Amino acid sequence: MALLLMFVALVVFFCCVLHAVIETISCYYSTPRRIRKVMERQGVYGPKPRFLVGNLRDMASLISKSTSSDMDSIHHDIVTRLLPHYVLWSERYGKRFIYWYGSEPRMCLTETDMIKELLSSKYSHLSGKSWLQQQGSKHFIGRGLLMANGDDWFHQRHIVAPAFLPDKLKGQVGYMVECTKQMLRSLEAEVESGRTEVEIGSYFTKLTGDIIARTEFDSSYEKGKRIFHLLTSLQSLAAQSSRHLWLPGSRFFPSKYNREIKALKMDVERLLMEIIQSRKDCVEVGRSSSYGNDLLGMLLAESQKKRAGFSFTLQVLMDECKTFFFAGHETTALLLTWTAMLLATNPSWQEKARAEVYQVCGREPPSPDHLPKLSLLNMIMNESLRLYPPASLLPRMAFEDIRLGDLHIPKGLSIWIPVLAIHHSEELWGKDANEFKPDRFAGKSFAPGRHFIPFAAGPRNCVGQSFALMEAKIILSMMLSRFSFTISKSYRHAPVIVLTLRPKHGVQIYLKPLKP
C-alpha cells in the first residue's frame, strides 16, 4: 500500500513538472514564435529579440543613455528623451512595429482610428492587462480596478463608480477647499519666514494625499502618510519588475528584491487592515449604522454581499484601497506639479488664468457652480496633460484573436499605445506640437478619445477622472488667487518615467504673495 501511494505521488509530481515544463516552453518560446510569424506575414516587423529578455536590454540601454543627464533648457520636446526606443524603431520599421518585453510580444500602435476601436466597448472584455503587467504590480496594487480583467473588472468598476458620480463629487468640494487652505497657509508661513523658494511638488503630493484620504477613506493625511510612503517605495520597486520577471519562476526566488517588495506589501496591508478594522468595529459595537458613504464604506458594504461569479474578498478590498490611495493622489499631484512649472515659465498665461479666477470667483474659494466657468484654466490643464501625461503609455493584451482595422491580432499579443508620442505628434497637433499653447483646446479639433488620451478612453477610462480634474481646478484657482510664482534658477528640467511621468528633481518655484 505504501509503495502504491509513493508511486501515485511520483506520477503526480512528474505530471506537475511536465505540465510546468510545457507551459514554460509555450510561454517563453512557442507562443511568442507563433505570434511573431503571424505579424510578419502582415508586414509588421521589429527588432530581433534575445531569448527570455527580448528587447529589454536594448530599451534599458537607450533610456539610460537618454536620461543620464538633465535637459539643457526648459522645453517640451521630450519624446526622444523618454521613449528613445520608440523613436528609433518607428523610424526603422514604420508606424507599426513589434518588440519584445521579455517574452511578451508588444505591437506599437499610433493610428488613432484603430486606437479608438481598441478602447471601445467592443473589446473591453476581449483585451486587458497582461499576466506580466499583473505580476509586476502584484505586490503594489494587486488585482485592483487598474489590473482587473473581464468580469472581475466589470464588477469592480460597477462597485466603485458611484463614489465618483457628479452629486457625490459636489459634496466633496468643501473638503478640497479646506485642505487647500491649509496648504496655502503653510506656503505663506514659508514666505513670511524668508524662504521664498519652495519645491512645489512635495506640497501638492501631501495635499492630494490629504484630500483622497479624507474624501474617500475618512482618514487624515497624518494617519495615511505612512501608507503613501510605503506605496511610493513599492512603486519604485514595481517599476523595476521587468528586470526580475524575465526568468521563468523568478518570482519564487528568495532574492533581495522579492524579500523587500513582499515586506513592504505586508506593511501596507497591515496599516490598511487597521483602517478597515476600525470602520468594521464602529458598526459592530453600534457606534454607526453603516460603513459610511465614502469609497471605503462602499467597498466594505460590498464585501458583505455574495455575487454570483464574483468574490469580493478581503484581498480584493485591500488591493482596491491601494489602487485608489495611489492613483487617487498620484495623477492629480503630477498634473498640478507640471502645470505649476508651465505657468511659472509662461507668466502671460498665468496672468490670464488669474484674471479668470478673479472674474469668476472673486476673492472667494471656488464653489461647484464656479468650476464649469473656469474654461481658460481647463484649457491650461488639458495642455499640461497633453505635454506631460502622467501615464505615458497605455497597454492592452488581446485575450482572443481579434480584428483591428486591417490587422489580425492574435491571442497573446499586447498592443502598446505610446500616449506621450501621440500627444507630441506634429502630424496630429501641428508644427507647434512641442509648444505650450493652451488655446489649442479652445475648440474640439483635438478629438478626445483618439489623440488626446491622458485618462485612456472608452469603458476602461480612468474612473476618477472627474475627481482629479475638479480637485486640480480647485487647488490651482486658489493658489493663483493667493500667489504669483516664477520658476527658480535652481530648477533642473529632467522628466523621467517611474511608472508615471515625473520631474526627477522636483519643481522649484519662487513665490510672491498677492495683496488682497
C-alpha positions as CSV (number, residue, x, y, z in Angstrom):
1,M,0.0,0.0,0.0
2,A,2.8,2.4,0.9
3,L,4.6,1.6,-2.4
4,L,1.4,2.3,-4.3
5,L,0.9,5.6,-2.6
6,M,4.6,6.5,-3.3
7,F,4.1,5.5,-6.9
8,V,1.0,7.7,-7.3
9,A,2.8,10.6,-5.6
10,L,5.7,10.2,-8.0
11,V,3.3,10.1,-11.0
12,V,1.5,13.2,-9.8
13,F,4.8,15.0,-9.2
14,F,6.1,14.0,-12.7
15,C,2.9,15.2,-14.3
16,C,3.1,18.5,-12.5
17,V,6.7,19.0,-13.5
18,L,5.9,18.0,-17.1
19,H,2.9,20.5,-17.2
20,A,5.2,23.2,-15.8
21,V,7.8,22.5,-18.5
22,I,5.2,22.5,-21.3
23,E,3.7,25.8,-20.0
24,T,7.1,27.3,-19.7
25,I,8.1,26.3,-23.3
26,S,4.7,27.6,-24.6
27,C,5.0,30.9,-22.7
28,Y,8.7,31.6,-23.5
29,Y,9.1,30.1,-26.9
30,S,6.3,28.6,-29.0
31,T,3.6,31.2,-28.4
32,P,5.9,34.2,-29.0
33,R,7.3,32.5,-32.1
34,R,3.8,31.9,-33.4
35,I,2.7,35.5,-32.8
36,R,5.9,36.8,-34.5
37,K,5.2,34.8,-37.6
38,V,1.5,35.9,-37.8
39,M,2.6,39.6,-37.6
40,E,5.4,39.3,-40.0
41,R,3.0,37.8,-42.6
42,Q,1.0,41.1,-42.2
43,G,4.1,43.2,-42.8
44,V,4.7,44.1,-39.1
45,Y,8.4,43.7,-38.2
46,G,10.6,44.9,-35.4
47,P,14.0,44.5,-33.6
48,K,15.3,40.9,-33.2
49,P,14.6,39.7,-29.7
50,R,17.0,37.8,-27.5
51,F,15.9,34.6,-25.7
52,L,14.0,35.3,-22.5
53,V,14.9,39.0,-22.2
54,G,13.6,40.1,-25.6
55,N,14.5,43.7,-26.3
56,L,14.6,44.7,-22.6
57,R,18.4,45.3,-22.6
58,D,18.2,47.4,-25.7
59,M,15.4,49.5,-24.2
60,A,17.2,49.9,-20.9
61,S,20.4,50.9,-22.6
62,L,18.7,53.5,-24.8
63,I,16.7,55.0,-21.9
64,S,19.6,55.1,-19.5
65,K,21.7,57.0,-22.1
66,S,19.0,59.5,-22.9
67,T,18.1,60.3,-19.3
68,S,21.6,60.2,-17.8
69,S,21.8,64.0,-17.8
70,D,19.3,66.8,-17.3
71,M,17.9,68.7,-20.3
72,D,20.0,71.8,-21.3
73,S,16.9,74.1,-21.2
74,I,13.2,74.1,-20.4
75,H,11.5,72.9,-23.5
76,H,8.9,70.2,-24.1
77,D,10.4,68.1,-26.9
78,I,10.7,65.1,-24.5
79,V,9.8,62.0,-26.6
80,T,13.3,61.4,-27.7
81,R,14.5,61.6,-24.1
82,L,11.8,59.3,-22.6
83,L,10.9,57.0,-25.4
84,P,14.2,56.7,-27.4
85,H,13.4,53.1,-28.4
86,Y,10.0,54.2,-29.9
87,V,11.8,56.9,-31.9
88,L,14.5,54.5,-33.2
89,W,12.2,51.6,-34.0
90,S,9.4,53.7,-35.6
91,E,12.0,55.3,-37.9
92,R,13.4,51.9,-38.8
93,Y,10.2,49.8,-39.0
94,G,7.4,52.3,-39.5
95,K,4.3,53.2,-37.5
96,R,3.6,49.6,-36.7
97,F,6.3,47.5,-35.2
98,I,6.6,44.7,-32.8
99,Y,9.1,44.4,-30.0
100,W,9.6,42.1,-27.0
101,Y,9.1,43.0,-23.4
102,G,10.9,39.9,-22.1
103,S,8.9,37.1,-23.6
104,E,5.8,39.2,-24.1
105,P,5.3,40.5,-27.7
106,R,4.1,44.1,-27.9
107,M,2.9,45.9,-31.0
108,C,3.2,49.7,-31.1
109,L,0.0,51.3,-32.3
110,T,-0.3,55.1,-33.1
111,E,-3.1,55.0,-35.7
112,T,-5.9,56.9,-33.9
113,D,-8.9,55.2,-35.5
114,M,-7.6,51.8,-34.5
115,I,-6.8,53.1,-31.0
116,K,-10.4,54.3,-30.6
117,E,-11.7,50.9,-31.8
118,L,-9.4,49.0,-29.4
119,L,-10.5,51.2,-26.4
120,S,-14.2,50.9,-27.2
121,S,-16.7,48.7,-25.5
122,K,-16.3,46.2,-28.4
123,Y,-13.1,45.0,-26.9
124,S,-13.5,45.8,-23.2
125,H,-13.8,42.1,-22.3
126,L,-11.6,40.8,-25.0
127,S,-8.5,42.8,-24.0
128,G,-6.9,44.0,-20.8
129,K,-3.8,43.8,-18.7
130,S,-1.3,41.0,-19.4
131,W,0.0,38.4,-16.9
132,L,3.4,40.2,-17.0
133,Q,1.8,43.5,-16.0
134,Q,-0.3,41.9,-13.3
135,Q,2.7,40.1,-11.9
136,G,4.8,43.2,-12.0
137,S,2.2,45.1,-9.9
138,K,1.1,42.1,-7.8
139,H,2.6,43.4,-4.6
140,F,2.0,47.1,-5.4
141,I,-1.7,47.5,-6.3
142,G,-2.6,43.8,-6.8
143,R,-5.7,43.0,-8.7
144,G,-7.5,46.3,-8.0
145,L,-9.5,48.0,-10.7
146,L,-6.4,49.1,-12.7
147,M,-5.2,45.5,-13.1
148,A,-8.5,43.6,-13.2
149,N,-9.8,42.0,-16.4
150,G,-13.1,40.6,-17.9
151,D,-16.0,40.1,-15.5
152,D,-13.8,40.9,-12.4
153,W,-13.1,44.4,-13.9
154,F,-16.8,44.9,-14.8
155,H,-17.9,44.1,-11.2
156,Q,-15.2,46.2,-9.6
157,R,-16.0,49.1,-11.9
158,H,-19.7,48.8,-11.0
159,I,-18.8,48.9,-7.3
160,V,-16.6,52.0,-7.2
161,A,-18.3,54.1,-9.9
162,P,-21.0,55.5,-7.5
163,A,-18.2,57.1,-5.5
164,F,-17.4,59.4,-8.4
165,L,-20.9,60.5,-9.6
166,P,-21.4,64.2,-10.1
167,D,-23.6,64.8,-7.0
168,K,-21.1,62.9,-4.9
169,L,-18.2,65.0,-6.2
170,K,-20.0,68.2,-5.5
171,G,-20.3,67.2,-1.8
172,Q,-16.5,66.9,-1.6
173,V,-15.7,70.4,-2.8
174,G,-15.7,71.6,0.9
175,Y,-13.1,69.1,1.9
176,M,-10.9,70.0,-1.1
177,V,-11.2,73.8,-0.3
178,E,-10.3,73.3,3.4
179,C,-7.3,71.1,2.7
180,T,-6.1,73.6,0.1
181,K,-6.4,76.4,2.6
182,Q,-4.1,74.5,5.0
183,M,-1.5,74.1,2.2
184,L,-1.7,77.8,1.3
185,R,-1.2,78.8,5.0
186,S,1.9,76.6,5.0
187,L,3.2,78.3,1.9
188,E,2.5,81.7,3.4
189,A,4.4,80.7,6.6
190,E,7.4,79.7,4.4
191,V,7.4,83.1,2.7
192,E,7.0,85.0,6.0
193,S,10.0,83.2,7.4
194,G,12.1,84.4,4.4
195,R,12.0,81.2,2.3
196,T,10.5,82.3,-1.0
197,E,11.7,79.3,-2.9
198,V,9.8,76.0,-2.5
199,E,9.7,72.6,-4.2
200,I,6.0,72.8,-5.0
201,G,5.6,69.1,-6.0
202,S,6.0,67.9,-2.4
203,Y,3.3,70.3,-1.3
204,F,0.9,69.1,-4.0
205,T,1.7,65.4,-3.1
206,K,0.9,66.0,0.5
207,L,-2.2,68.0,-0.3
208,T,-3.7,65.4,-2.8
209,G,-2.9,62.6,-0.3
210,D,-4.7,64.5,2.4
211,I,-7.7,65.0,0.1
212,I,-8.0,61.4,-1.1
213,A,-7.6,60.2,2.5
214,R,-10.3,62.5,3.8
215,T,-12.8,62.2,1.0
216,E,-12.6,58.5,0.1
217,F,-11.2,56.9,3.3
218,D,-12.3,59.3,6.1
219,S,-8.7,59.4,7.3
220,S,-6.4,62.3,7.8
221,Y,-3.1,62.5,5.9
222,E,-1.2,62.1,9.1
223,K,-2.8,58.7,9.6
224,G,-2.4,57.7,5.9
225,K,1.1,59.2,5.2
226,R,2.8,56.0,6.2
227,I,0.8,54.2,3.6
228,F,1.7,56.8,1.0
229,H,5.4,56.5,1.9
230,L,5.3,52.7,1.6
231,L,3.3,52.8,-1.7
232,T,5.9,55.2,-3.1
233,S,8.7,52.7,-2.2
234,L,6.6,49.9,-3.7
235,Q,6.1,52.0,-6.9
236,S,9.8,52.3,-7.4
237,L,10.3,48.6,-6.9
238,A,7.4,47.7,-9.2
239,A,9.0,49.9,-11.9
240,Q,12.0,47.5,-11.8
241,S,9.8,44.4,-12.2
242,S,10.9,43.9,-15.8
243,R,14.4,43.2,-14.5
244,H,13.2,40.4,-12.3
245,L,10.4,38.6,-14.2
246,W,12.1,37.6,-17.5
247,L,13.5,34.4,-15.9
248,P,10.9,31.5,-15.5
249,G,9.9,31.1,-11.9
250,S,12.0,34.1,-10.8
251,R,9.1,35.4,-8.7
252,F,9.6,32.5,-6.4
253,F,13.3,33.1,-5.8
254,P,14.3,34.2,-2.3
255,S,16.1,37.2,-3.8
256,K,16.7,40.6,-2.0
257,Y,14.2,42.2,-4.5
258,N,11.4,39.7,-3.7
259,R,12.0,39.8,0.0
260,E,12.0,43.6,0.0
261,I,8.9,44.0,-2.1
262,K,6.9,41.4,-0.1
263,A,7.9,43.0,3.2
264,L,6.7,46.4,2.0
265,K,3.4,44.9,0.8
266,M,2.8,43.3,4.2
267,D,3.5,46.6,6.0
268,V,1.0,48.4,3.7
269,E,-1.7,45.8,4.2
270,R,-1.2,45.8,8.0
271,L,-1.9,49.6,8.0
272,L,-4.8,49.2,5.7
273,M,-6.3,46.5,7.9
274,E,-6.1,48.8,10.9
275,I,-8.2,51.4,9.0
276,I,-10.6,48.7,7.7
277,Q,-11.0,47.0,11.1
278,S,-11.6,50.4,12.8
279,R,-14.5,51.0,10.4
280,K,-15.9,47.5,11.0
281,D,-15.7,47.9,14.8
282,C,-17.8,51.1,14.7
283,V,-20.6,49.1,13.0
284,E,-20.2,46.0,15.2
285,V,-20.4,47.9,18.5
286,G,-23.3,50.0,17.3
287,R,-21.5,53.4,17.1
288,S,-22.5,53.6,13.4
289,S,-25.4,52.1,11.4
290,S,-23.4,51.8,8.2
291,Y,-19.8,51.5,7.0
292,G,-20.1,55.1,5.6
293,N,-20.9,56.6,2.2
294,D,-17.3,57.2,1.1
295,L,-15.4,54.8,-1.2
296,L,-14.1,52.6,1.7
297,G,-17.7,52.4,3.1
298,M,-19.0,51.2,-0.3
299,L,-16.2,48.6,-0.6
300,L,-16.8,47.3,2.9
301,A,-20.6,47.0,2.3
302,E,-19.9,45.2,-0.9
303,S,-17.6,42.7,0.8
304,Q,-20.5,41.6,2.9
305,K,-22.6,40.7,-0.2
306,K,-22.4,37.5,-2.2
307,R,-22.5,37.9,-6.0
308,A,-22.7,35.0,-8.5
309,G,-19.4,34.6,-10.3
310,F,-17.5,37.3,-8.3
311,S,-16.0,37.1,-4.9
312,F,-15.1,40.4,-3.3
313,T,-12.5,39.0,-0.9
314,L,-10.5,40.9,1.8
315,Q,-7.5,40.8,-0.6
316,V,-9.5,42.4,-3.4
317,L,-10.7,45.0,-0.9
318,M,-7.2,45.9,0.1
319,D,-6.0,45.9,-3.5
320,E,-8.8,48.4,-4.3
321,C,-7.7,50.6,-1.4
322,K,-4.1,50.5,-2.5
323,T,-5.2,51.4,-6.1
324,F,-7.1,54.4,-5.0
325,F,-4.7,55.5,-2.3
326,F,-2.0,55.6,-5.1
327,A,-4.0,56.6,-8.2
328,G,-6.2,59.0,-6.2
329,H,-3.4,61.4,-5.4
330,E,-0.5,60.5,-7.8
331,T,-2.2,61.6,-11.1
332,T,-3.5,64.9,-9.6
333,A,-0.3,65.7,-7.8
334,L,1.7,65.3,-11.1
335,L,-0.9,67.3,-13.1
336,L,-0.6,70.1,-10.6
337,T,3.2,70.0,-10.5
338,W,3.7,70.1,-14.2
339,T,1.0,72.8,-14.6
340,A,2.8,74.9,-11.9
341,M,6.1,74.5,-13.9
342,L,4.3,75.6,-17.1
343,L,2.6,78.6,-15.6
344,A,5.8,79.6,-13.8
345,T,7.6,79.7,-17.2
346,N,4.7,81.3,-19.0
347,P,3.8,84.4,-17.0
348,S,1.3,85.7,-19.6
349,W,-0.8,82.6,-19.3
350,Q,-0.5,82.7,-15.5
351,E,-1.9,86.2,-15.6
352,K,-4.8,85.2,-17.9
353,A,-5.7,82.3,-15.6
354,R,-5.6,84.5,-12.5
355,A,-7.8,87.1,-14.2
356,E,-10.3,84.5,-15.0
357,V,-10.3,83.2,-11.4
358,Y,-10.9,86.7,-10.1
359,Q,-13.7,87.3,-12.6
360,V,-15.5,84.0,-11.8
361,C,-14.8,83.5,-8.1
362,G,-13.9,87.0,-6.9
363,R,-11.8,86.6,-3.8
364,E,-13.7,83.6,-2.5
365,P,-12.8,79.9,-2.9
366,P,-14.4,78.2,-5.9
367,S,-17.9,76.6,-5.4
368,P,-19.3,73.8,-7.5
369,D,-21.1,76.4,-9.6
370,H,-17.9,78.3,-10.3
371,L,-15.9,75.3,-11.6
372,P,-17.5,74.9,-15.1
373,K,-17.0,78.6,-15.8
374,L,-13.2,78.3,-15.4
375,S,-12.7,77.4,-19.1
376,L,-9.3,79.0,-19.5
377,L,-8.0,77.1,-16.6
378,N,-9.4,74.0,-18.0
379,M,-7.6,74.6,-21.3
380,I,-4.3,75.1,-19.4
381,M,-4.8,71.8,-17.5
382,N,-5.5,70.0,-20.8
383,E,-2.4,71.4,-22.4
384,S,-0.4,70.2,-19.3
385,L,-1.9,66.7,-19.6
386,R,-1.0,66.7,-23.3
387,L,2.6,67.7,-22.9
388,Y,3.2,65.8,-19.6
389,P,0.6,62.9,-19.3
390,P,1.2,61.1,-16.0
391,A,0.6,57.7,-17.8
392,S,3.0,57.9,-20.8
393,L,1.8,54.6,-22.3
394,L,-1.3,52.5,-22.4
395,P,-1.0,48.7,-22.9
396,R,-3.7,46.2,-23.8
397,M,-3.3,42.5,-24.4
398,A,-5.7,40.5,-26.7
399,F,-7.2,37.6,-24.9
400,E,-8.7,36.2,-28.1
401,D,-7.9,36.6,-31.8
402,I,-9.5,39.9,-32.8
403,R,-9.7,42.1,-35.9
404,L,-8.5,45.6,-35.6
405,G,-8.7,47.7,-38.7
406,D,-6.8,45.8,-41.4
407,L,-4.9,43.7,-38.9
408,H,-5.5,40.3,-37.5
409,I,-4.4,40.5,-33.8
410,P,-3.5,37.0,-32.5
411,K,-4.3,36.0,-28.9
412,G,-1.5,36.8,-26.6
413,L,-0.3,39.9,-28.4
414,S,0.0,43.1,-26.3
415,I,-0.7,46.4,-28.0
416,W,1.3,49.4,-26.8
417,I,-0.2,52.8,-27.2
418,P,2.6,55.4,-26.7
419,V,0.4,58.2,-25.2
420,L,3.4,60.6,-24.9
421,A,4.4,60.2,-28.5
422,I,0.8,60.6,-29.7
423,H,0.4,63.8,-27.6
424,H,3.6,65.2,-29.2
425,S,2.9,64.2,-32.8
426,E,3.4,67.0,-35.3
427,E,1.2,65.0,-37.7
428,L,-1.7,65.2,-35.3
429,W,-1.1,68.5,-33.5
430,G,0.8,70.6,-36.0
431,K,4.3,72.0,-36.1
432,D,3.9,73.6,-32.7
433,A,3.2,70.2,-31.0
434,N,6.1,70.7,-28.5
435,E,5.0,74.2,-27.5
436,F,2.8,75.2,-24.6
437,K,-0.3,76.6,-26.3
438,P,-3.5,76.1,-24.2
439,D,-5.7,77.9,-26.7
440,R,-5.4,74.8,-29.0
441,F,-8.1,73.4,-26.7
442,A,-10.5,76.3,-27.3
443,G,-12.2,74.2,-30.0
444,K,-12.9,70.5,-30.3
445,S,-10.4,69.7,-33.0
446,F,-8.3,67.6,-30.6
447,A,-10.7,64.7,-30.8
448,P,-10.7,63.4,-27.2
449,G,-10.5,59.6,-27.1
450,R,-8.3,59.4,-30.2
451,H,-5.2,61.5,-29.9
452,F,-5.9,63.1,-26.5
453,I,-6.0,60.3,-24.1
454,P,-4.4,61.2,-20.7
455,F,-7.0,59.2,-18.9
456,A,-7.4,56.5,-21.5
457,A,-10.8,56.3,-23.2
458,G,-13.9,54.1,-23.6
459,P,-15.4,51.9,-20.8
460,R,-11.9,51.3,-19.2
461,N,-11.1,55.0,-18.9
462,C,-10.0,56.4,-15.5
463,V,-13.0,56.2,-13.2
464,G,-11.6,59.0,-11.1
465,Q,-11.0,61.4,-14.0
466,S,-13.7,63.9,-12.9
467,F,-12.5,63.8,-9.3
468,A,-8.9,64.5,-10.4
469,L,-9.8,67.4,-12.7
470,M,-12.2,69.0,-10.2
471,E,-9.6,68.7,-7.5
472,A,-6.8,70.2,-9.7
473,K,-9.0,73.1,-10.8
474,I,-9.9,74.0,-7.1
475,I,-6.3,73.9,-6.0
476,L,-4.9,75.9,-8.9
477,S,-7.6,78.5,-8.8
478,M,-7.0,79.1,-5.0
479,M,-3.2,79.2,-5.5
480,L,-3.4,81.6,-8.4
481,S,-5.6,84.0,-6.3
482,R,-3.0,84.0,-3.4
483,F,0.4,83.8,-5.1
484,S,2.2,84.7,-8.3
485,F,5.2,82.4,-9.0
486,T,8.1,82.1,-11.3
487,I,10.5,79.3,-12.0
488,S,13.6,79.1,-9.7
489,K,17.1,79.3,-11.0
490,S,17.8,76.0,-9.2
491,Y,15.1,74.1,-11.3
492,R,16.6,71.4,-13.4
493,H,14.4,70.2,-16.2
494,A,14.7,66.4,-16.2
495,P,11.4,64.5,-16.9
496,V,11.7,60.7,-16.1
497,I,9.3,57.8,-16.1
498,V,8.9,55.7,-12.9
499,L,5.6,54.1,-13.9
500,T,4.4,57.7,-14.1
501,L,6.0,60.8,-15.8
502,R,7.5,62.9,-13.1
503,P,10.2,65.7,-12.6
504,K,13.4,63.9,-11.5
505,H,14.5,66.8,-9.2
506,G,11.1,68.3,-8.4
507,V,9.8,71.7,-9.4
508,Q,11.3,74.7,-7.5
509,I,9.5,78.0,-7.8
510,Y,9.7,81.5,-6.3
511,L,6.5,82.6,-4.5
512,K,5.2,86.1,-4.2
513,P,2.1,86.7,-2.1
514,L,-0.6,88.8,-3.7
515,K,-2.1,91.7,-1.8
516,P,-5.8,91.1,-1.1
